[in-house]
Amino acid sequence: MAIVGAGPVGCTVANLLGVYGIEAMLIDRSEDILPYPRAVGMDDEALRVFQIAGVAEALLDDVIQNVFAADVYREGRIVRRHPSRDA
């Protein structure tokens, strides 16, 4: 199986396939690791997927936890906050 694109999704899929014993080739147009992140945040569901793939512990070394973020409408109105300031 070939996976094109070594971004967050492609790398995660490649790791999950490996866990299940499925051989895959991960292909990306860049020969180098990019100097900036392609993923900026994750929730508990994403962390569970990384646990299944066996990479959660390695990721946690570089994660900054509980950083305030917000979903904002185009006009600037905040839809919701992550994590909630009330928590």
PDB file of N, CA, C and O in Angstrom:
ATOM      1  N   MET A   1       0.846  -1.165   0.000  1.00  0.00           N
ATOM      2  CA  MET A   1       0.000   0.000   0.000  1.00  0.00           C
ATOM      3  C   MET A   1       0.894   1.231   0.000  1.00  0.00           C
ATOM      4  O   MET A   1       1.928   1.247   0.667  1.00  0.00           O
ATOM      5  N   ALA A   2       0.509   2.251  -0.734  1.00  0.00           N
ATOM      6  CA  ALA A   2       1.250   3.512  -0.758  1.00  0.00           C
ATOM      7  C   ALA A   2       0.410   4.602  -0.107  1.00  0.00           C
ATOM      8  O   ALA A   2      -0.791   4.710  -0.351  1.00  0.00           O
ATOM      9  N   ILE A   3       1.063   5.408   0.728  1.00  0.00           N
ATOM     10  CA  ILE A   3       0.437   6.566   1.360  1.00  0.00           C
ATOM     11  C   ILE A   3       1.191   7.782   0.853  1.00  0.00           C
ATOM     12  O   ILE A   3       2.403   7.885   1.042  1.00  0.00           O
ATOM     13  N   VAL A   4       0.490   8.696   0.216  1.00  0.00           N
ATOM     14  CA  VAL A   4       1.129   9.886  -0.352  1.00  0.00           C
ATOM     15  C   VAL A   4       0.871  11.065   0.581  1.00  0.00           C
ATOM     16  O   VAL A   4      -0.276  11.448   0.815  1.00  0.00           O
ATOM     17  N   GLY A   5       1.945  11.629   1.107  1.00  0.00           N
ATOM     18  CA  GLY A   5       1.857  12.770   2.001  1.00  0.00           C
ATOM     19  C   GLY A   5       2.213  12.371   3.423  1.00  0.00           C
ATOM     20  O   GLY A   5       1.478  11.627   4.072  1.00  0.00           O
ATOM     21  N   ALA A   6       3.349  12.872   3.901  1.00  0.00           N
ATOM     22  CA  ALA A   6       3.825  12.525   5.246  1.00  0.00           C
ATOM     23  C   ALA A   6       3.493  13.621   6.251  1.00  0.00           C
ATOM     24  O   ALA A   6       4.311  13.968   7.103  1.00  0.00           O
ATOM     25  N   GLY A   7       2.293  14.155   6.140  1.00  0.00           N
ATOM     26  CA  GLY A   7       1.814  15.108   7.134  1.00  0.00           C
ATOM     27  C   GLY A   7       1.264  14.336   8.324  1.00  0.00           C
ATOM     28  O   GLY A   7       1.503  13.135   8.444  1.00  0.00           O
ATOM     29  N   PRO A   8       0.535  15.004   9.197  1.00  0.00           N
ATOM     30  CA  PRO A   8       0.011  14.343  10.392  1.00  0.00           C
ATOM     31  C   PRO A   8      -0.861  13.120  10.073  1.00  0.00           C
ATOM     32  O   PRO A   8      -0.748  12.088  10.734  1.00  0.00           O
ATOM     33  N   VAL A   9      -1.715  13.237   9.078  1.00  0.00           N
ATOM     34  CA  VAL A   9      -2.618  12.128   8.753  1.00  0.00           C
ATOM     35  C   VAL A   9      -1.861  10.980   8.099  1.00  0.00           C
ATOM     36  O   VAL A   9      -2.040   9.823   8.479  1.00  0.00           O
ATOM     37  N   GLY A  10      -1.024  11.288   7.125  1.00  0.00           N
ATOM     38  CA  GLY A  10      -0.270  10.243   6.448  1.00  0.00           C
ATOM     39  C   GLY A  10       0.624   9.468   7.392  1.00  0.00           C
ATOM     40  O   GLY A  10       0.675   8.240   7.328  1.00  0.00           O
ATOM     41  N   CYS A  11       1.331  10.166   8.268  1.00  0.00           N
ATOM     42  CA  CYS A  11       2.209   9.498   9.242  1.00  0.00           C
ATOM     43  C   CYS A  11       1.406   8.658  10.226  1.00  0.00           C
ATOM     44  O   CYS A  11       1.824   7.559  10.592  1.00  0.00           O
ATOM     45  N   THR A  12       0.267   9.163  10.651  1.00  0.00           N
ATOM     46  CA  THR A  12      -0.574   8.409  11.576  1.00  0.00           C
ATOM     47  C   THR A  12      -1.109   7.150  10.912  1.00  0.00           C
ATOM     48  O   THR A  12      -1.087   6.075  11.512  1.00  0.00           O
ATOM     49  N   VAL A  13      -1.584   7.271   9.689  1.00  0.00           N
ATOM     50  CA  VAL A  13      -2.100   6.096   8.969  1.00  0.00           C
ATOM     51  C   VAL A  13      -0.988   5.067   8.778  1.00  0.00           C
ATOM     52  O   VAL A  13      -1.221   3.873   8.964  1.00  0.00           O
ATOM     53  N   ALA A  14       0.211   5.505   8.411  1.00  0.00           N
ATOM     54  CA  ALA A  14       1.328   4.576   8.225  1.00  0.00           C
ATOM     55  C   ALA A  14       1.630   3.827   9.519  1.00  0.00           C
ATOM     56  O   ALA A  14       1.859   2.618   9.496  1.00  0.00           O
ATOM     57  N   ASN A  15       1.632   4.535  10.646  1.00  0.00           N
ATOM     58  CA  ASN A  15       1.878   3.884  11.935  1.00  0.00           C
ATOM     59  C   ASN A  15       0.759   2.910  12.293  1.00  0.00           C
ATOM     60  O   ASN A  15       1.028   1.813  12.782  1.00  0.00           O
ATOM     61  N   LEU A  16      -0.481   3.295  12.056  1.00  0.00           N
ATOM     62  CA  LEU A  16      -1.601   2.398  12.363  1.00  0.00           C
ATOM     63  C   LEU A  16      -1.551   1.137  11.503  1.00  0.00           C
ATOM     64  O   LEU A  16      -1.795   0.038  12.002  1.00  0.00           O
ATOM     65  N   LEU A  17      -1.242   1.284  10.238  1.00  0.00           N
ATOM     66  CA  LEU A  17      -1.129   0.109   9.374  1.00  0.00           C
ATOM     67  C   LEU A  17      -0.032  -0.821   9.875  1.00  0.00           C
ATOM     68  O   LEU A  17      -0.190  -2.042   9.863  1.00  0.00           O
ATOM     69  N   GLY A  18       1.080  -0.238  10.316  1.00  0.00           N
ATOM     70  CA  GLY A  18       2.165  -1.048  10.866  1.00  0.00           C
ATOM     71  C   GLY A  18       1.749  -1.818  12.093  1.00  0.00           C
ATOM     72  O   GLY A  18       2.136  -2.974  12.264  1.00  0.00           O
ATOM     73  N   VAL A  19       0.957  -1.188  12.957  1.00  0.00           N
ATOM     74  CA  VAL A  19       0.461  -1.865  14.163  1.00  0.00           C
ATOM     75  C   VAL A  19      -0.338  -3.108  13.772  1.00  0.00           C
ATOM     76  O   VAL A  19      -0.271  -4.134  14.449  1.00  0.00           O
ATOM     77  N   TYR A  20      -1.087  -3.010  12.685  1.00  0.00           N
ATOM     78  CA  TYR A  20      -1.917  -4.126  12.241  1.00  0.00           C
ATOM     79  C   TYR A  20      -1.204  -5.043  11.248  1.00  0.00           C
ATOM     80  O   TYR A  20      -1.832  -5.905  10.633  1.00  0.00           O
ATOM     81  N   GLY A  21       0.107  -4.857  11.095  1.00  0.00           N
ATOM     82  CA  GLY A  21       0.901  -5.750  10.260  1.00  0.00           C
ATOM     83  C   GLY A  21       0.741  -5.555   8.768  1.00  0.00           C
ATOM     84  O   GLY A  21       1.057  -6.458   7.993  1.00  0.00           O
ATOM     85  N   ILE A  22       0.260  -4.402   8.350  1.00  0.00           N
ATOM     86  CA  ILE A  22       0.079  -4.122   6.924  1.00  0.00           C
ATOM     87  C   ILE A  22       1.260  -3.287   6.440  1.00  0.00           C
ATOM     88  O   ILE A  22       1.500  -2.192   6.949  1.00  0.00           O
ATOM     89  N   GLU A  23       1.994  -3.801   5.460  1.00  0.00           N
ATOM     90  CA  GLU A  23       3.139  -3.071   4.922  1.00  0.00           C
ATOM     91  C   GLU A  23       2.654  -1.894   4.089  1.00  0.00           C
ATOM     92  O   GLU A  23       1.707  -2.009   3.311  1.00  0.00           O
ATOM     93  N   ALA A  24       3.324  -0.757   4.271  1.00  0.00           N
ATOM     94  CA  ALA A  24       2.956   0.448   3.530  1.00  0.00           C
ATOM     95  C   ALA A  24       4.210   1.260   3.250  1.00  0.00           C
ATOM     96  O   ALA A  24       5.186   1.206   3.998  1.00  0.00           O
ATOM     97  N   MET A  25       4.163   2.010   2.163  1.00  0.00           N
ATOM     98  CA  MET A  25       5.245   2.926   1.825  1.00  0.00           C
ATOM     99  C   MET A  25       4.696   4.342   1.955  1.00  0.00           C
ATOM    100  O   MET A  25       3.681   4.681   1.345  1.00  0.00           O
ATOM    101  N   LEU A  26       5.369   5.160   2.750  1.00  0.00           N
ATOM    102  CA  LEU A  26       4.962   6.546   2.965  1.00  0.00           C
ATOM    103  C   LEU A  26       5.806   7.433   2.065  1.00  0.00           C
ATOM    104  O   LEU A  26       7.035   7.407   2.139  1.00  0.00           O
ATOM    105  N   ILE A  27       5.155   8.218   1.216  1.00  0.00           N
ATOM    106  CA  ILE A  27       5.842   9.034   0.223  1.00  0.00           C
ATOM    107  C   ILE A  27       5.483  10.498   0.439  1.00  0.00           C
ATOM    108  O   ILE A  27       4.312  10.831   0.625  1.00  0.00           O
ATOM    109  N   ASP A  28       6.487  11.372   0.417  1.00  0.00           N
ATOM    110  CA  ASP A  28       6.243  12.808   0.526  1.00  0.00           C
ATOM    111  C   ASP A  28       7.140  13.523  -0.470  1.00  0.00           C
ATOM    112  O   ASP A  28       8.245  13.053  -0.742  1.00  0.00           O
ATOM    113  N   ARG A  29       6.699  14.637  -1.017  1.00  0.00           N
ATOM    114  CA  ARG A  29       7.500  15.345  -2.013  1.00  0.00           C
ATOM    115  C   ARG A  29       8.730  16.012  -1.407  1.00  0.00           C
ATOM    116  O   ARG A  29       9.716  16.243  -2.108  1.00  0.00           O
ATOM    117  N   SER A  30       8.683  16.318  -0.135  1.00  0.00           N
ATOM    118  CA  SER A  30       9.823  16.951   0.521  1.00  0.00           C
ATOM    119  C   SER A  30      10.795  15.885   1.004  1.00  0.00           C
ATOM    120  O   SER A  30      10.390  14.867   1.565  1.00  0.00           O
ATOM    121  N   GLU A  31      12.065  16.127   0.784  1.00  0.00           N
ATOM    122  CA  GLU A  31      13.091  15.192   1.259  1.00  0.00           C
ATOM    123  C   GLU A  31      13.468  15.471   2.709  1.00  0.00           C
ATOM    124  O   GLU A  31      14.061  14.616   3.368  1.00  0.00           O
ATOM    125  N   ASP A  32      13.135  16.642   3.208  1.00  0.00           N
ATOM    126  CA  ASP A  32      13.513  17.038   4.550  1.00  0.00           C
ATOM    127  C   ASP A  32      12.284  17.166   5.449  1.00  0.00           C
ATOM    128  O   ASP A  32      11.156  17.294   4.973  1.00  0.00           O
ATOM    129  N   ILE A  33      12.528  17.130   6.740  1.00  0.00           N
ATOM    130  CA  ILE A  33      11.468  17.423   7.701  1.00  0.00           C
ATOM    131  C   ILE A  33      11.253  18.929   7.686  1.00  0.00           C
ATOM    132  O   ILE A  33      12.214  19.696   7.750  1.00  0.00           O
ATOM    133  N   LEU A  34      10.016  19.349   7.604  1.00  0.00           N
ATOM    134  CA  LEU A  34       9.731  20.777   7.544  1.00  0.00           C
ATOM    135  C   LEU A  34      10.094  21.457   8.857  1.00  0.00           C
ATOM    136  O   LEU A  34       9.974  20.847   9.920  1.00  0.00           O
ATOM    137  N   PRO A  35      10.535  22.710   8.802  1.00  0.00           N
ATOM    138  CA  PRO A  35      10.956  23.415  10.016  1.00  0.00           C
ATOM    139  C   PRO A  35       9.801  24.026  10.806  1.00  0.00           C
ATOM    140  O   PRO A  35      10.029  24.807  11.729  1.00  0.00           O
ATOM    141  N   TYR A  36       8.579  23.681  10.453  1.00  0.00           N
ATOM    142  CA  TYR A  36       7.409  24.204  11.160  1.00  0.00           C
ATOM    143  C   TYR A  36       6.382  23.078  11.306  1.00  0.00           C
ATOM    144  O   TYR A  36       6.385  22.141  10.509  1.00  0.00           O
ATOM    145  N   PRO A  37       5.518  23.155  12.299  1.00  0.00           N
ATOM    146  CA  PRO A  37       4.544  22.078  12.514  1.00  0.00           C
ATOM    147  C   PRO A  37       3.442  22.082  11.464  1.00  0.00           C
ATOM    148  O   PRO A  37       3.034  23.141  10.987  1.00  0.00           O
ATOM    149  N   ARG A  38       2.963  20.896  11.107  1.00  0.00           N
ATOM    150  CA  ARG A  38       1.820  20.783  10.214  1.00  0.00           C
ATOM    151  C   ARG A  38       0.540  20.566  11.012  1.00  0.00           C
ATOM    152  O   ARG A  38      -0.558  20.699  10.471  1.00  0.00           O
ATOM    153  N   ALA A  39       0.670  20.241  12.258  1.00  0.00           N
ATOM    154  CA  ALA A  39      -0.490  20.095  13.141  1.00  0.00           C
ATOM    155  C   ALA A  39      -0.248  20.991  14.343  1.00  0.00           C
ATOM    156  O   ALA A  39       0.874  21.083  14.841  1.00  0.00           O
ATOM    157  N   VAL A  40      -1.291  21.645  14.806  1.00  0.00           N
ATOM    158  CA  VAL A  40      -1.109  22.614  15.870  1.00  0.00           C
ATOM    159  C   VAL A  40      -1.788  22.185  17.165  1.00  0.00           C
ATOM    160  O   VAL A  40      -1.399  22.651  18.236  1.00  0.00           O
ATOM    161  N   GLY A  41      -2.768  21.331  17.100  1.00  0.00           N
ATOM    162  CA  GLY A  41      -3.459  20.924  18.311  1.00  0.00           C
ATOM    163  C   GLY A  41      -4.060  19.546  18.169  1.00  0.00           C
ATOM    164  O   GLY A  41      -4.243  19.042  17.061  1.00  0.00           O
ATOM    165  N   MET A  42      -4.367  18.937  19.312  1.00  0.00           N
ATOM    166  CA  MET A  42      -5.042  17.642  19.292  1.00  0.00           C
ATOM    167  C   MET A  42      -5.959  17.545  20.507  1.00  0.00           C
ATOM    168  O   MET A  42      -5.749  18.198  21.530  1.00  0.00           O
ATOM    169  N   ASP A  43      -6.967  16.719  20.360  1.00  0.00           N
ATOM    170  CA  ASP A  43      -7.887  16.498  21.471  1.00  0.00           C
ATOM    171  C   ASP A  43      -7.704  15.087  22.015  1.00  0.00           C
ATOM    172  O   ASP A  43      -6.790  14.372  21.603  1.00  0.00           O
ATOM    173  N   ASP A  44      -8.561  14.694  22.928  1.00  0.00           N
ATOM    174  CA  ASP A  44      -8.437  13.379  23.551  1.00  0.00           C
ATOM    175  C   ASP A  44      -8.615  12.242  22.551  1.00  0.00           C
ATOM    176  O   ASP A  44      -7.973  11.201  22.688  1.00  0.00           O
ATOM    177  N   GLU A  45      -9.465  12.420  21.559  1.00  0.00           N
ATOM    178  CA  GLU A  45      -9.662  11.375  20.554  1.00  0.00           C
ATOM    179  C   GLU A  45      -8.399  11.179  19.721  1.00  0.00           C
ATOM    180  O   GLU A  45      -8.020  10.045  19.430  1.00  0.00           O
ATOM    181  N   ALA A  46      -7.747  12.271  19.338  1.00  0.00           N
ATOM    182  CA  ALA A  46      -6.502  12.164  18.575  1.00  0.00           C
ATOM    183  C   ALA A  46      -5.435  11.473  19.414  1.00  0.00           C
ATOM    184  O   ALA A  46      -4.684  10.644  18.898  1.00  0.00           O
ATOM    185  N   LEU A  47      -5.359  11.801  20.690  1.00  0.00           N
ATOM    186  CA  LEU A  47      -4.378  11.165  21.565  1.00  0.00           C
ATOM    187  C   LEU A  47      -4.635   9.663  21.672  1.00  0.00           C
ATOM    188  O   LEU A  47      -3.690   8.877  21.737  1.00  0.00           O
ATOM    189  N   ARG A  48      -5.904   9.259  21.690  1.00  0.00           N
ATOM    190  CA  ARG A  48      -6.220   7.823  21.713  1.00  0.00           C
ATOM    191  C   ARG A  48      -5.727   7.127  20.450  1.00  0.00           C
ATOM    192  O   ARG A  48      -5.208   6.012  20.518  1.00  0.00           O
ATOM    193  N   VAL A  49      -5.884   7.771  19.308  1.00  0.00           N
ATOM    194  CA  VAL A  49      -5.383   7.199  18.051  1.00  0.00           C
ATOM    195  C   VAL A  49      -3.864   7.056  18.116  1.00  0.00           C
ATOM    196  O   VAL A  49      -3.319   6.037  17.690  1.00  0.00           O
ATOM    197  N   PHE A  50      -3.178   8.070  18.645  1.00  0.00           N
ATOM    198  CA  PHE A  50      -1.717   7.991  18.765  1.00  0.00           C
ATOM    199  C   PHE A  50      -1.309   6.897  19.750  1.00  0.00           C
ATOM    200  O   PHE A  50      -0.264   6.272  19.572  1.00  0.00           O
ATOM    201  N   GLN A  51      -2.119   6.655  20.786  1.00  0.00           N
ATOM    202  CA  GLN A  51      -1.838   5.549  21.709  1.00  0.00           C
ATOM    203  C   GLN A  51      -1.946   4.215  20.987  1.00  0.00           C
ATOM    204  O   GLN A  51      -1.095   3.344  21.169  1.00  0.00           O
ATOM    205  N   ILE A  52      -2.969   4.045  20.178  1.00  0.00           N
ATOM    206  CA  ILE A  52      -3.139   2.806  19.406  1.00  0.00           C
ATOM    207  C   ILE A  52      -1.959   2.609  18.464  1.00  0.00           C
ATOM    208  O   ILE A  52      -1.470   1.492  18.299  1.00  0.00           O
ATOM    209  N   ALA A  53      -1.499   3.702  17.843  1.00  0.00           N
ATOM    210  CA  ALA A  53      -0.378   3.626  16.903  1.00  0.00           C
ATOM    211  C   ALA A  53       0.958   3.433  17.617  1.00  0.00           C
ATOM    212  O   ALA A  53       1.972   3.159  16.974  1.00  0.00           O
ATOM    213  N   GLY A  54       0.963   3.576  18.940  1.00  0.00           N
ATOM    214  CA  GLY A  54       2.185   3.357  19.704  1.00  0.00           C
ATOM    215  C   GLY A  54       3.149   4.533  19.718  1.00  0.00           C
ATOM    216  O   GLY A  54       4.332   4.357  20.010  1.00  0.00           O
ATOM    217  N   VAL A  55       2.660   5.736  19.406  1.00  0.00           N
ATOM    218  CA  VAL A  55       3.548   6.901  19.346  1.00  0.00           C
ATOM    219  C   VAL A  55       3.206   7.992  20.367  1.00  0.00           C
ATOM    220  O   VAL A  55       3.857   9.036  20.393  1.00  0.00           O
ATOM    221  N   ALA A  56       2.201   7.761  21.201  1.00  0.00           N
ATOM    222  CA  ALA A  56       1.746   8.801  22.136  1.00  0.00           C
ATOM    223  C   ALA A  56       2.843   9.231  23.097  1.00  0.00           C
ATOM    224  O   ALA A  56       3.025  10.427  23.324  1.00  0.00           O
ATOM    225  N   GLU A  57       3.570   8.291  23.659  1.00  0.00           N
ATOM    226  CA  GLU A  57       4.612   8.642  24.635  1.00  0.00           C
ATOM    227  C   GLU A  57       5.668   9.544  24.008  1.00  0.00           C
ATOM    228  O   GLU A  57       6.112  10.505  24.637  1.00  0.00           O
ATOM    229  N   ALA A  58       6.073   9.248  22.782  1.00  0.00           N
ATOM    230  CA  ALA A  58       7.074  10.075  22.095  1.00  0.00           C
ATOM    231  C   ALA A  58       6.527  11.474  21.816  1.00  0.00           C
ATOM    232  O   ALA A  58       7.262  12.456  21.915  1.00  0.00           O
ATOM    233  N   LEU A  59       5.253  11.571  21.472  1.00  0.00           N
ATOM    234  CA  LEU A  59       4.645  12.874  21.189  1.00  0.00           C
ATOM    235  C   LEU A  59       4.528  13.728  22.444  1.00  0.00           C
ATOM    236  O   LEU A  59       4.706  14.945  22.393  1.00  0.00           O
ATOM    237  N   LEU A  60       4.231  13.089  23.566  1.00  0.00           N
ATOM    238  CA  LEU A  60       4.006  13.841  24.798  1.00  0.00           C
ATOM    239  C   LEU A  60       5.251  14.596  25.264  1.00  0.00           C
ATOM    240  O   LEU A  60       5.145  15.560  26.022  1.00  0.00           O
ATOM    241  N   ASP A  61       6.419  14.163  24.815  1.00  0.00           N
ATOM    242  CA  ASP A  61       7.643  14.889  25.165  1.00  0.00           C
ATOM    243  C   ASP A  61       7.661  16.296  24.574  1.00  0.00           C
ATOM    244  O   ASP A  61       8.315  17.188  25.114  1.00  0.00           O
ATOM    245  N   ASP A  62       6.939  16.500  23.458  1.00  0.00           N
ATOM    246  CA  ASP A  62       6.964  17.782  22.760  1.00  0.00           C
ATOM    247  C   ASP A  62       5.650  18.549  22.843  1.00  0.00           C
ATOM    248  O   ASP A  62       5.511  19.593  22.206  1.00  0.00           O
ATOM    249  N   VAL A  63       4.698  18.060  23.602  1.00  0.00           N
ATOM    250  CA  VAL A  63       3.373  18.677  23.674  1.00  0.00           C
ATOM    251  C   VAL A  63       3.313  19.687  24.817  1.00  0.00           C
ATOM    252  O   VAL A  63       3.788  19.429  25.923  1.00  0.00           O
ATOM    253  N   ILE A  64       2.729  20.821  24.528  1.00  0.00           N
ATOM    254  CA  ILE A  64       2.422  21.801  25.569  1.00  0.00           C
ATOM    255  C   ILE A  64       0.944  21.610  25.888  1.00  0.00           C
ATOM    256  O   ILE A  64       0.093  21.816  25.023  1.00  0.00           O
ATOM    257  N   GLN A  65       0.639  21.225  27.101  1.00  0.00           N
ATOM    258  CA  GLN A  65      -0.728  20.871  27.456  1.00  0.00           C
ATOM    259  C   GLN A  65      -1.528  22.066  27.960  1.00  0.00           C
ATOM    260  O   GLN A  65      -0.984  23.007  28.538  1.00  0.00           O
ATOM    261  N   ASN A  66      -2.836  22.001  27.723  1.00  0.00           N
ATOM    262  CA  ASN A  66      -3.809  22.971  28.229  1.00  0.00           C
ATOM    263  C   ASN A  66      -3.519  24.412  27.820  1.00  0.00           C
ATOM    264  O   ASN A  66      -3.603  25.326  28.640  1.00  0.00           O
ATOM    265  N   VAL A  67      -3.185  24.604  26.574  1.00  0.00           N
ATOM    266  CA  VAL A  67      -2.974  25.949  26.043  1.00  0.00           C
ATOM    267  C   VAL A  67      -4.322  26.507  25.608  1.00  0.00           C
ATOM    268  O   VAL A  67      -5.106  25.812  24.961  1.00  0.00           O
ATOM    269  N   PHE A  68      -4.592  27.751  25.960  1.00  0.00           N
ATOM    270  CA  PHE A  68      -5.851  28.373  25.572  1.00  0.00           C
ATOM    271  C   PHE A  68      -5.920  28.532  24.060  1.00  0.00           C
ATOM    272  O   PHE A  68      -4.961  28.979  23.432  1.00  0.00           O
ATOM    273  N   ALA A  69      -7.040  28.169  23.489  1.00  0.00           N
ATOM    274  CA  ALA A  69      -7.313  28.370  22.068  1.00  0.00           C
ATOM    275  C   ALA A  69      -8.796  28.684  21.933  1.00  0.00           C
ATOM    276  O   ALA A  69      -9.571  28.445  22.858  1.00  0.00           O
ATOM    277  N   ALA A  70      -9.185  29.213  20.795  1.00  0.00           N
ATOM    278  CA  ALA A  70     -10.594  29.526  20.568  1.00  0.00           C
ATOM    279  C   ALA A  70     -10.954  29.314  19.115  1.00  0.00           C
ATOM    280  O   ALA A  70     -10.140  29.547  18.222  1.00  0.00           O
ATOM    281  N   ASP A  71     -12.187  28.869  18.881  1.00  0.00           N
ATOM    282  CA  ASP A  71     -12.748  28.821  17.537  1.00  0.00           C
ATOM    283  C   ASP A  71     -13.454  30.150  17.326  1.00  0.00           C
ATOM    284  O   ASP A  71     -14.268  30.562  18.152  1.00  0.00           O
ATOM    285  N   VAL A  72     -13.147  30.819  16.229  1.00  0.00           N
ATOM    286  CA  VAL A  72     -13.645  32.170  16.001  1.00  0.00           C
ATOM    287  C   VAL A  72     -14.340  32.253  14.641  1.00  0.00           C
ATOM    288  O   VAL A  72     -13.809  31.790  13.632  1.00  0.00           O
ATOM    289  N   TYR A  73     -15.532  32.848  14.629  1.00  0.00           N
ATOM    290  CA  TYR A  73     -16.201  33.126  13.361  1.00  0.00           C
ATOM    291  C   TYR A  73     -15.412  34.167  12.583  1.00  0.00           C
ATOM    292  O   TYR A  73     -14.596  34.895  13.149  1.00  0.00           O
ATOM    293  N   ARG A  74     -15.660  34.231  11.292  1.00  0.00           N
ATOM    294  CA  ARG A  74     -14.956  35.159  10.419  1.00  0.00           C
ATOM    295  C   ARG A  74     -15.035  36.600  10.908  1.00  0.00           C
ATOM    296  O   ARG A  74     -14.065  37.347  10.780  1.00  0.00           O
ATOM    297  N   GLU A  75     -16.177  37.002  11.466  1.00  0.00           N
ATOM    298  CA  GLU A  75     -16.330  38.386  11.933  1.00  0.00           C
ATOM    299  C   GLU A  75     -15.672  38.623  13.290  1.00  0.00           C
ATOM    300  O   GLU A  75     -15.693  39.746  13.795  1.00  0.00           O
ATOM    301  N   GLY A  76     -15.081  37.570  13.894  1.00  0.00           N
ATOM    302  CA  GLY A  76     -14.338  37.749  15.125  1.00  0.00           C
ATOM    303  C   GLY A  76     -15.034  37.284  16.391  1.00  0.00           C
ATOM    304  O   GLY A  76     -14.444  37.327  17.470  1.00  0.00           O
ATOM    305  N   ARG A  77     -16.283  36.838  16.277  1.00  0.00           N
ATOM    306  CA  ARG A  77     -17.014  36.364  17.458  1.00  0.00           C
ATOM    307  C   ARG A  77     -16.511  34.976  17.847  1.00  0.00           C
ATOM    308  O   ARG A  77     -16.386  34.095  16.996  1.00  0.00           O
ATOM    309  N   ILE A  78     -16.222  34.783  19.144  1.00  0.00           N
ATOM    310  CA  ILE A  78     -15.705  33.503  19.633  1.00  0.00           C
ATOM    311  C   ILE A  78     -16.843  32.493  19.746  1.00  0.00           C
ATOM    312  O   ILE A  78     -17.865  32.773  20.373  1.00  0.00           O
ATOM    313  N   VAL A  79     -16.669  31.330  19.144  1.00  0.00           N
ATOM    314  CA  VAL A  79     -17.656  30.260  19.171  1.00  0.00           C
ATOM    315  C   VAL A  79     -17.494  29.436  20.444  1.00  0.00           C
ATOM    316  O   VAL A  79     -18.472  29.190  21.150  1.00  0.00           O
ATOM    317  N   ARG A  80     -16.263  29.006  20.743  1.00  0.00           N
ATOM    318  CA  ARG A  80     -15.989  28.264  21.968  1.00  0.00           C
ATOM    319  C   ARG A  80     -14.515  28.377  22.301  1.00  0.00           C
ATOM    320  O   ARG A  80     -13.687  28.673  21.441  1.00  0.00           O
ATOM    321  N   ARG A  81     -14.206  28.138  23.555  1.00  0.00           N
ATOM    322  CA  ARG A  81     -12.830  28.236  24.041  1.00  0.00           C
ATOM    323  C   ARG A  81     -12.324  26.836  24.400  1.00  0.00           C
ATOM    324  O   ARG A  81     -13.091  25.974  24.831  1.00  0.00           O
ATOM    325  N   HIS A  82     -11.032  26.633  24.216  1.00  0.00           N
ATOM    326  CA  HIS A  82     -10.401  25.348  24.540  1.00  0.00           C
ATOM    327  C   HIS A  82      -9.168  25.629  25.388  1.00  0.00           C
ATOM    328  O   HIS A  82      -8.375  26.453  24.929  1.00  0.00           O
ATOM    329  N   PRO A  83      -8.908  25.092  26.497  1.00  0.00           N
ATOM    330  CA  PRO A  83      -9.948  24.573  27.378  1.00  0.00           C
ATOM    331  C   PRO A  83     -10.789  25.712  27.905  1.00  0.00           C
ATOM    332  O   PRO A  83     -10.390  26.875  27.847  1.00  0.00           O
ATOM    333  N   SER A  84     -11.928  25.379  28.408  1.00  0.00           N
ATOM    334  CA  SER A  84     -12.819  26.397  28.939  1.00  0.00           C
ATOM    335  C   SER A  84     -12.140  27.135  30.081  1.00  0.00           C
ATOM    336  O   SER A  84     -11.493  26.510  30.921  1.00  0.00           O
ATOM    337  N   ARG A  85     -12.273  28.432  30.125  1.00  0.00           N
ATOM    338  CA  ARG A  85     -11.670  29.218  31.214  1.00  0.00           C
ATOM    339  C   ARG A  85     -12.381  28.946  32.528  1.00  0.00           C
ATOM    340  O   ARG A  85     -11.865  29.280  33.595  1.00  0.00           O
ATOM    341  N   ASP A  86     -13.584  28.330  32.459  1.00  0.00           N
ATOM    342  CA  ASP A  86     -14.345  28.027  33.664  1.00  0.00           C
ATOM    343  C   ASP A  86     -13.843  26.740  34.336  1.00  0.00           C
ATOM    344  O   ASP A  86     -14.120  26.495  35.510  1.00  0.00           O
ATOM    345  N   ALA A  87     -13.101  25.924  33.573  1.00  0.00           N
ATOM    346  CA  ALA A  87     -12.660  24.623  34.095  1.00  0.00           C
ATOM    347  C   ALA A  87     -11.530  24.776  35.082  1.00  0.00           C
ATOM    348  O   ALA A  87     -11.039  23.782  35.617  1.00  0.00           O
TER     349      ALA A  87
END
